[in-house]
Amino acid sequence: MHAASSASSPVASDRPPVRRRRVAVLACVAAFVLAADITTKALVVAHLRPDQPVHLIGNVLMLWLTRNPGAAFSVGTGETVVFTAIAFGVVIYIARTARRLYSLGWAVALGLLLGGAMGNLSDRIFRSPGLFRGDVVDWIAITRYYPIFNLADSAIVCGGILTVILAVRGFRLDGTRAEESAGSETPAVAAAETPDKTSAGADAERTEPAEQ
């Protein structure tokens, strides 16, 4: 019993430092996205006019200042307060989820989602027309047929795609993989279901009638 506990204690002791490193990655990614989003929006507001798009590559790539009261890509323009509440919920959920985070991939994905949500949430809180009803600044236009977006929207999309990839491939928040968990359980199940040949042989000898 003493040997088993001493063998498992190094693994258990390594878990908190690993979690702290993954949370640090999440926080750094989120901070980078938030800083980049705030900086680019400030530059766009200072130097661009809503009615004067800047054509970087003809009509394929443009810098076009717009104010968006809806969600990402101008979806639901009449539900500003609702999307503000959703953004708050996303931030709270990711903060709670970080307590179980041991996967580097999930740390990056959640950091992208958190940074993007906080970027647009800051617009909802601090920009006009009012508290929690502010319009989000969008400025990246790809052709005239695609909704105008910003870096926070891009981070949310990239984080969502990475989340789907991790989930499909079986990677979990705790750093394990679904296939590995299934493989580790198989020997135990097989051992439980396989009869003990030694016991079975002994029982057969005990029940075999004596020769006359």
C-alpha positions in Angstrom: 0.0 0.0 0.0 2.8 2.4 0.9 4.6 1.6 -2.4 1.5 2.2 -4.5 0.8 5.6 -2.9 4.4 6.7 -3.2 4.4 5.8 -6.9 1.3 7.7 -7.7 2.1 10.8 -5.7 4.5 12.4 -8.3 1.9 12.2 -10.9 -0.7 13.8 -8.7 1.8 16.5 -7.6 2.5 17.4 -11.3 -1.2 18.1 -12.1 -1.5 21.6 -10.4 1.6 23.0 -12.1 0.3 21.7 -15.5 -3.1 23.3 -14.9 -1.5 26.6 -14.0 0.6 26.6 -17.2 -2.5 25.8 -19.3 -4.4 28.6 -17.6 -1.5 30.9 -18.2 -1.6 30.0 -22.0 -5.4 30.7 -22.0 -4.9 34.1 -20.3 -2.0 35.1 -22.6 -4.0 34.2 -25.8 -7.1 36.0 -24.5 -5.0 39.1 -23.5 -3.3 39.2 -26.9 -6.6 39.0 -28.8 -8.2 41.6 -26.6 -5.2 44.0 -26.9 -5.1 43.6 -30.7 -8.8 44.1 -31.0 -8.9 47.2 -28.9 -5.9 48.7 -30.6 -7.1 48.1 -34.2 -10.6 49.5 -33.3 -9.0 52.6 -31.9 -6.9 53.1 -35.0 -9.9 52.5 -37.3 -12.2 54.9 -35.4 -9.4 57.6 -35.4 -8.5 57.4 -39.1 -11.5 56.0 -41.1 -14.8 57.4 -42.0 -17.9 55.2 -42.3 -18.6 56.4 -45.9 -15.1 56.1 -47.1 -13.8 52.5 -47.4 -10.1 52.0 -48.1 -9.6 49.5 -50.9 -6.5 47.4 -50.1 -7.0 44.8 -52.9 -9.7 46.3 -55.1 -13.1 45.2 -53.9 -11.8 42.0 -52.5 -10.2 43.3 -49.3 -11.2 46.7 -47.8 -11.0 48.6 -44.5 -14.6 49.8 -44.0 -15.7 51.3 -40.7 -19.2 50.3 -39.5 -21.1 50.2 -36.3 -22.8 46.9 -35.5 -25.5 46.7 -32.8 -25.9 42.9 -33.4 -23.7 39.8 -33.0 -20.7 38.7 -35.0 -21.0 39.4 -38.7 -24.0 41.8 -38.1 -26.4 39.0 -37.0 -29.4 40.0 -34.9 -28.9 43.7 -35.1 -31.9 44.4 -32.9 -30.8 42.3 -29.9 -27.9 44.2 -28.5 -28.7 43.6 -24.8 -29.2 39.9 -25.4 -25.8 39.5 -27.0 -24.3 41.5 -24.2 -25.7 39.0 -21.7 -24.5 36.1 -23.9 -21.0 37.5 -23.9 -21.0 37.8 -20.1 -22.2 34.2 -19.9 -19.3 33.0 -22.2 -16.7 34.8 -20.1 -18.1 33.3 -16.9 -18.3 29.8 -18.4 -14.7 29.9 -19.6 -13.4 31.2 -16.3 -15.2 28.3 -14.5 -13.9 25.8 -17.0 -10.3 26.8 -16.5 -10.3 25.0 -13.2 -10.4 21.7 -15.1 -8.0 22.7 -17.9 -5.0 20.5 -18.6 -5.0 20.4 -22.4 -2.8 22.9 -24.4 -5.1 22.8 -27.4 -8.2 23.6 -25.3 -6.2 26.4 -23.6 -5.6 28.0 -27.0 -9.2 27.5 -28.2 -10.7 28.9 -25.0 -8.3 31.8 -25.0 -9.4 32.7 -28.5 -13.1 32.5 -27.5 -12.5 34.5 -24.3 -10.5 37.2 -26.0 -13.0 37.6 -28.8 -15.9 37.7 -26.4 -14.2 40.3 -24.2 -13.2 42.4 -27.2 -16.8 42.8 -28.4 -18.1 43.0 -24.9 -15.9 46.0 -24.2 -17.7 47.8 -27.1 -21.1 46.8 -25.7 -20.1 48.4 -22.3 -18.2 51.5 -23.3 -19.4 52.7 -26.7 -22.5 54.6 -27.7 -25.5 54.6 -27.6 -25.2 53.5 -24.0 -24.1 51.2 -21.3 -24.5 47.5 -22.3 -26.1 48.7 -25.5 -23.0 49.9 -27.3 -22.4 49.2 -31.0 -19.5 47.0 -32.0 -16.8 48.5 -34.3 -16.4 46.4 -37.4 -13.8 47.2 -40.1 -12.6 44.2 -42.2 -14.5 43.8 -45.4 -13.9 40.8 -47.8 -15.9 41.6 -51.0 -19.2 43.4 -50.8 -21.1 40.1 -50.3 -19.5 39.1 -47.0 -20.4 40.7 -43.6 -17.9 43.2 -42.2 -16.1 41.9 -39.1 -13.3 42.6 -36.7 -10.4 40.8 -35.0 -12.6 39.7 -32.1 -15.0 38.0 -34.6 -12.1 36.3 -36.3 -10.8 35.0 -32.9 -14.2 33.6 -32.0 -14.5 31.8 -35.4 -11.0 30.4 -35.1 -11.6 29.3 -31.5 -14.9 27.7 -32.5 -13.2 25.8 -35.4 -10.4 24.6 -33.1 -13.0 23.5 -30.5 -14.8 21.4 -33.1 -11.5 19.8 -34.2 -10.5 18.9 -30.6 -13.9 17.5 -29.8 -14.0 15.4 -33.0 -10.5 14.0 -32.4 -11.5 13.1 -28.8 -9.2 15.5 -26.9 -10.7 16.5 -23.5 -10.2 19.4 -21.2 -8.3 17.3 -18.7 -5.6 16.4 -21.2 -6.8 12.9 -22.0 -8.1 11.5 -25.2 -11.3 9.5 -25.6 -9.5 6.6 -27.4 -6.8 6.4 -24.7 -9.5 6.3 -22.0 -11.3 3.5 -23.8 -8.0 1.6 -24.3 -7.1 1.9 -20.6 -10.5 0.5 -19.5 -10.4 -2.5 -21.9 -7.8 -4.6 -20.0 -9.7 -4.2 -16.8 -13.0 -5.2 -18.4 -11.3 -8.1 -20.1 -9.8 -9.3 -16.8 -13.1 -9.1 -15.1 -14.9 -11.0 -17.9 -12.2 -13.7 -18.3 -12.6 -16.7 -16.0 -9.7 -17.7 -13.8 -8.4 -20.8 -15.5 -6.5 -21.9 -12.4 -9.7 -21.7 -10.2 -11.7 -23.4 -12.9 -9.2 -26.2 -13.2 -9.2 -26.7 -9.4 -13.0 -26.7 -9.3 -13.1 -29.3 -12.1 -10.7 -31.5 -10.2 -12.8 -31.3 -7.1 -16.0 -32.1 -8.9 -14.5 -35.0 -11.1 -15.8 -38.3 -9.7 -13.2 -40.7 -8.4 -12.2 -43.6 -10.7 -13.6 -47.0 -9.6 
